[in-house]
């Protein structure tokens, strides 16, 4: 609803701000395209607000995922018994604390952008993932509601998008846009 030009500008600006805040180079046109695939439930939960929808989609993109995947993660986090069991198993296998409480609270409140950001924090980096054995990788992936391959793909994309500034940012953005 509302003025298409105004909404498009708001979406593009929010996508740019979210990308900058998360330190990644995002293709705003891809964000616009992906907004058309946001579920009706999420759209209504975000008050049909273009800025909030753009923030959620951009955060998912920064995580290296599609919105539908992050929504699936949110659903798995809200299966409390299973989610907490997988979190504890991953902590035991990894020998480190994983705290998905903020992600669960965000999922409960339909705050998909925060779910994406919290999962990214808990999952660590591609380098961390590479140091784990296969069982540890699987446990971490299940704890955050993904398959091992989906988590690896997400981390790989994050690594490609992350920490670009100046000329490097422009070069990566050009590659992504192409």
Secondary structure by P-SEA (a helix, b strand, c coil): cccaaaaaaaaaaaaaaaaaaacccccaaaaaaacccccaaaaaaacccaaaaaaaaaaaaaacccaaaaaaaaaaaaaaaaaaaaaaaaaaaacbbbbaaaaaaaaaacaaaaaaaaaaaaaccaaaaaaccaaaaaaaaaaacccaaaaaaaaaaaaacccccaaaaaaaaaaaac
